[in-house]
Amino acid sequence: MAMRSHYCGLVTEAQLGETVTLCGWVNRRRDHGKLIFVDLRDREGIVQVVCDPDLLNEQFKRAEDLRNEFCIQVRGVVKARTAETINEKIGSGRIELFAQELTVLNPSVTPPFLLDDDNLSETTRLTHRVLD
């Protein structure tokens, strides 16, 4: 399997139905009971990855253990989002990737704050200036 077939922000409706491989950092992880949603980020943007235990089987445990800034590789099928879940704020907001394989390339210690948070106090910024 190739390291990546596409960059996250460049996956669009043109790839609907295709199996793609993406690499990037976990920007955010949301657990909605049976499904886990991962916002995967790379230099080109963000794409939403859907982790379904029926598709991932034994690899679903890896999705449960994901945290911000973990570096992962995901292979899956690109599907269209439903009309009510479309996110016009991002280029890949009309699609999502249904994961079939998930590999943690490098775990990470969860940062003390979100790296893109612009509302940090001066004390926090100075304490963690190497990250800021």
C-alpha positions in Angstrom: 0.0 0.0 0.0 1.3 3.4 -0.9 1.9 5.9 1.9 -0.8 8.2 0.5 -2.8 8.5 -2.7 -4.2 12.0 -2.0 -3.8 14.9 0.3 -6.6 15.5 2.8 -7.8 18.9 1.6 -7.7 17.8 -2.0 -10.2 14.9 -1.7 -13.4 16.1 -3.3 -16.6 14.8 -4.9 -14.5 13.8 -7.9 -13.2 10.9 -5.9 -16.7 9.6 -4.8 -16.7 5.8 -4.6 -12.9 5.6 -4.9 -10.6 3.9 -2.3 -8.0 6.5 -1.2 -5.1 6.4 1.3 -4.5 9.5 3.4 -1.9 10.5 6.0 -2.0 13.3 8.5 -2.5 14.5 12.0 -5.7 14.1 14.1 -7.1 17.6 14.4 -10.1 16.5 16.4 -11.8 13.2 17.4 -15.5 13.0 18.2 -17.0 9.8 19.7 -20.8 9.5 18.9 -21.4 6.2 20.5 -21.2 3.6 17.7 -19.3 5.9 15.3 -16.1 7.9 15.8 -15.4 10.9 13.6 -11.9 12.1 13.1 -10.9 15.4 11.4 -7.7 14.5 9.7 -5.3 17.4 8.8 -2.4 17.8 6.5 -0.8 20.7 4.6 -3.6 20.9 2.1 -6.6 20.9 4.5 -8.9 18.8 6.5 -11.1 15.8 5.7 -13.6 14.0 8.0 -12.9 10.3 8.5 -15.8 8.0 9.7 -14.7 5.0 11.8 -17.4 2.4 11.9 -16.8 -0.8 13.9 -18.5 -2.8 11.2 -15.9 -1.6 8.6 -12.8 -1.4 10.8 -13.4 -4.6 12.8 -10.5 -5.2 15.2 -8.8 -1.9 14.2 -11.7 0.1 15.7 -9.9 0.0 19.1 -7.2 2.1 17.4 -9.8 4.7 16.5 -11.0 4.8 20.1 -7.4 5.4 21.4 -6.7 8.3 18.9 -6.0 11.8 20.4 -5.1 15.2 19.0 -1.9 15.3 17.0 -1.5 11.5 16.5 -0.1 10.9 13.1 -2.1 8.3 11.3 -2.6 6.6 7.9 -6.2 5.8 6.8 -7.4 3.8 3.8 -11.1 3.9 2.9 -13.9 4.7 0.5 -14.9 8.3 -0.3 -18.7 8.8 0.2 -21.0 11.9 -0.1 -22.2 13.5 3.1 -25.9 13.8 3.6 -27.4 17.2 2.9 -27.7 18.2 6.5 -24.1 17.3 7.3 -22.4 19.3 4.5 -19.7 21.7 5.7 -19.3 24.5 3.3 -16.4 26.0 5.4 -13.9 23.4 4.1 -13.1 22.2 0.6 -13.8 18.6 1.5 -17.0 19.4 3.3 -19.2 17.5 0.9 -17.5 14.2 1.4 -16.3 11.9 4.1 -13.9 9.0 4.2 -15.3 5.7 5.6 -12.2 4.1 7.1 -11.4 0.4 6.2 -7.8 0.4 7.6 -6.3 2.6 10.2 -2.6 2.7 11.2 -1.1 4.9 13.9 2.2 6.1 12.4 3.2 8.0 15.5 1.3 8.6 18.8 1.6 12.0 20.5 1.4 13.4 23.9 -1.8 15.5 23.9 -0.8 19.2 23.8 -1.9 21.3 26.8 -4.1 23.4 24.4 -5.3 23.4 20.8 -2.5 24.5 18.6 -4.8 26.7 16.5 -6.3 28.4 19.5 -5.9 32.2 19.2 -7.5 33.0 22.6 -4.8 31.8 24.9 -3.8 33.7 28.0 -0.3 35.3 28.1 0.7 33.0 31.0 -0.3 29.9 29.0 1.6 31.2 25.9 4.7 31.9 27.9 4.6 28.6 29.8 4.3 26.6 26.5 6.2 29.0 24.2 7.9 26.2 22.4 4.5 25.1 21.1 3.2 28.6 20.5 
